[in-house]
Amino acid sequence: MKPPWKRTASSFPNRFTVNRCDPRKDSQEARDDHKKLIQTYRENSNILYIYTDGSKLKRANFFRVGAASVAYNGNTEVAHGLIGLGGHAEVYDAEMAALAIGATQAADFLHTNPQISHIAFFSDNSAATLAIADPSPQAAQLFAAKFHNTLRPLLEANPNLSVSISWCPSHCGIKGNERADVLAKEATQRERETPYSVTRANATRRSKNSMLKLWRLQWKNQPRNGRYAVANQFPPSLKPTPHFQQLKDNRELFGRLIQCRTGHSYTGEFRQTFLPHSEDPTNCPCDNETLQSREHILRECTRYSQHRKILRKISPTISLQTVLGTKDGIQALITFLKKSGAFTRTGTTKQPYTAPTFEDEPEVDSDLESLYDPNGD
């Protein structure tokens, strides 16, 4: 039995590598780079390179999952394997299973071909390439443990052997990847060949879907009230919203957007309701007589007259339901907030930060200065 602290990658830091996909490369560049690499592998008989893939297809109105792996040495396909995962599994399970199949193929091939000095695995699922070498508790742990327990003895017994796991682009004419894809689709026709009937990933997905369905039903049927009601037009989702993705690197602007849509923002209306004893004014600085409300800032406040055309392009009347509760309206609102500085504490755009200079340092009182002088009296 392996020690619990053993991990394939960390136990063989110079001989086991995981190559992440480079987000800076487009699919064309990634494909060209991969084909150049494979050409060098084809010319080296000491390298075994393996492509893996998983597939999930609907057959007879029921989803079936399959996994496959195909191994090459030189220009020759030397092995391939398939496994059916049944109907209660996910593509991620299949991708992990395919890598485990590939590890078994590699071990079998090395028994009769001890000259192999490098085993290269290629998968088009980046999450699987990062997780397959870690047998700790996780989704598809069975396959990660199988992969780990198969390759670790090979690396321990062969000090000159190295292993790499890399992402490769899919559906772009890479022979090995296309072959693995065909085999994985074929594997979906097989009966379940795994020792379990439901995977963790599948159970998690179905649980989330059930929760989301109930959440949306409650959202649809319950009355909407409060300041957020006018903006509450989108059904609940388990994924980040588009405006969150857009503003994830600008937390200040995202915060103002949420404050504006919920009505919990720097306005006199908010202070009047939640801070009734505050000495801060509740009327808008534009005339000192009108309550500073969200509606007033968006529609009437003269401080933002020049920016209001941004909102009128989406809604000529600046309907709050449109501006706060539709995708186009929120996009226009983001631009309005960014350019106008509305809903900040001062109601103006923030000035860029400048680092202090030496001249900005305050002068130290001579009496206080002696306290820090080791030679002072």
C-alpha positions, -999 to 999 in steps of 0.1 A, spaced: 0 0 0 13 34 -9 20 60 19 -8 85 22 15 114 15 25 100 -19 15 120 -49 27 111 -84 36 146 -94 53 157 -62 71 124 -57 88 126 -91 92 164 -96 117 161 -124 102 131 -142 65 137 -140 52 170 -155 17 184 -161 16 209 -190 -13 234 -187 -30 248 -218 -17 282 -228 -46 307 -229 -26 331 -250 -27 306 -280 -56 303 -303 -68 269 -315 -48 272 -348 -15 280 -330 -21 253 -304 -28 227 -332 3 236 -351 25 234 -320 10 201 -311 16 186 -346 52 197 -345 57 180 -312 40 148 -324 63 148 -354 93 145 -331 76 118 -312 70 98 -344 107 99 -351 116 85 -317 109 49 -310 115 53 -273 84 75 -268 49 61 -262 23 88 -267 -14 83 -258 -45 102 -266 -76 100 -244 -112 112 -247 -146 109 -232 -181 113 -247 -217 117 -236 -244 110 -261 -282 106 -260 -292 71 -271 -328 60 -270 -337 92 -252 -312 84 -224 -277 98 -220 -248 73 -221 -212 80 -213 -181 63 -227 -143 66 -225 -115 56 -248 -77 57 -251 -54 50 -280 -16 46 -278 10 52 -305 47 43 -309 63 59 -339 37 60 -366 19 28 -354 -12 25 -332 -1 -1 -306 -31 -3 -284 -66 11 -277 -92 6 -250 -128 14 -244 -151 15 -213 -188 22 -209 -197 43 -178 -235 39 -182 -261 67 -179 -253 81 -145 -219 96 -152 -205 128 -167 -180 137 -194 -155 146 -167 -157 110 -153 -151 97 -188 -121 119 -194 -106 107 -161 -115 71 -170 -98 74 -204 -65 86 -188 -67 56 -164 -71 33 -194 -41 49 -210 -20 43 -179 -29 6 -181 -20 5 -218 14 22 -210 22 -4 -183 14 -33 -205 34 -19 -234 65 -13 -212 66 -49 -201 74 -59 -236 92 -27 -247 116 -17 -219 133 8 -241 105 33 -236 119 63 -218 90 87 -220 52 83 -218 31 113 -230 -6 116 -223 -28 140 -243 -63 150 -233 -86 178 -245 -100 183 -210 -78 206 -191 -95 199 -157 -88 162 -161 -51 167 -169 -46 187 -137 -66 162 -115 -57 128 -128 -24 125 -109 -38 133 -75 -55 103 -58 -69 124 -29 -107 125 -24 -124 142 -54 -147 136 -83 -136 105 -103 -112 95 -75 -113 59 -85 -97 67 -119 -72 90 -104 -62 63 -79 -59 38 -107 -38 62 -128 -15 69 -97 -12 32 -87 -3 22 -122 23 48 -131 40 52 -97 55 16 -97 68 22 -132 85 54 -123 100 38 -91 113 8 -111 127 28 -140 148 58 -130 152 68 -166 115 69 -173 95 102 -175 58 109 -179 40 140 -191 3 149 -192 -7 177 -216 -38 194 -229 -43 192 -267 -69 210 -289 -99 190 -300 -117 187 -333 -90 203 -354 -75 175 -374 -52 159 -349 -51 122 -358 -48 107 -324 -74 130 -308 -99 123 -336 -93 85 -332 -99 87 -295 -131 107 -301 -145 81 -324 -137 53 -300 -152 72 -271 -185 77 -290 -184 40 -298 -180 33 -260 -213 50 -253 -230 20 -268 -216 -4 -242 -232 -14 -210 -219 1 -177 -185 -15 -169 -177 4 -137 -182 -9 -102 -206 19 -92 -239 30 -107 -238 67 -100 -207 90 -100 -201 118 -76 -201 143 -105 -234 131 -118 -250 131 -84 -237 167 -78 -250 179 -111 -285 164 -106 -286 178 -71 -278 213 -84 -303 210 -111 -330 200 -87 -322 229 -63 -321 253 -92 -355 241 -105 -371 247 -70 -353 280 -66 -367 293 -100 -402 280 -92 -401 300 -59 -387 330 -76 -415 329 -102 -444 325 -78 -434 348 -49 -443 385 -50 -414 409 -55 -412 439 -33 -386 463 -20 -361 485 -39 -347 455 -58 -380 444 -71 -378 466 -102 -344 451 -111 -352 415 -102 -361 404 -137 -335 375 -142 -343 339 -132 -319 326 -106 -287 310 -119 -258 290 -104 -233 306 -127 -218 341 -124 -238 368 -142 -224 383 -174 -219 417 -158 -199 400 -130 -177 384 -155 -172 417 -172 -164 436 -140 -146 410 -120 -114 431 -123 -131 463 -113 -146 457 -79 -154 493 -72 -176 497 -104 -192 463 -98 -200 473 -62 -217 505 -74 -237 486 -100 -250 462 -74 -257 491 -50 -277 509 -76 -297 479 -87 -306 469 -51 -312 505 -39 -286 502 -11 -263 530 -23 -250 565 -14 -283 583 -17 -304 605 6 -332 580 2 -311 553 17 -299 575 46 -334 586 53 -346 550 57 -316 533 74 -297 561 90 -325 584 103 -303 600 130 -274 608 106 -265 644 101 -257 639 64 -282 656 41 -309 636 23 -317 661 -4 -298 661 -37 -269 687 -40 -283 697 -74 -310 718 -58 -311 710 -21 -349 706 -22 -354 672 -39 -349 639 -21 -318 623 -35 -333 590 -47 -321 564 -72 -348 575 -97 -339 612 -93 -302 605 -100 -309 584 -131 -336 606 -146 -334 642 -133 -302 652 -114 -286 680 -134 -251 669 -124 -255 640 -148 -273 656 -177 -244 652 -201 -242 614 -194 -279 607 -194 -279 602 -231 -262 568 -225 -293 556 -207 -317 571 -232 -302 551 -260 -317 520 -243 -348 536 -229 -359 571 -240 -379 575 -208 -352 559 -187 -375 532 -174 -360 517 -142 -373 483 -151 -353 485 -184 -322 501 -171 -319 480 -140 -335 447 -151 -324 440 -187 -290 430 -202 -288 460 -225 -300 483 -198 -274 470 -173 -247 474 -199 -257 510 -205 -259 515 -167 -223 503 -164 -211 528 -189 -231 556 -172 -217 548 -138 -182 546 -151 -183 580 -169 -204 599 -145 -192 588 -111 -229 585 -100 -236 566 -67 -202 572 -53 -199 589 -19 -191 622 -35 -212 617 -66 -182 623 -89 -156 602 -106 -127 591 -86 -94 608 -94 -65 586 -103 -43 577 -73 -9 594 -72 19 583 -49 30 608 -22 62 627 -27 89 637 -2 76 673 -4 42 661 9 57 648 41 46 669 71 72 687 91 80 671 124 78 693 155 113 699 170 102 688 204 88 656 191 119 651 168 141 647 199 122 617 210 134 598 180 169 612 181 192 588 200 215 617 208 187 641 219 184 654 254 
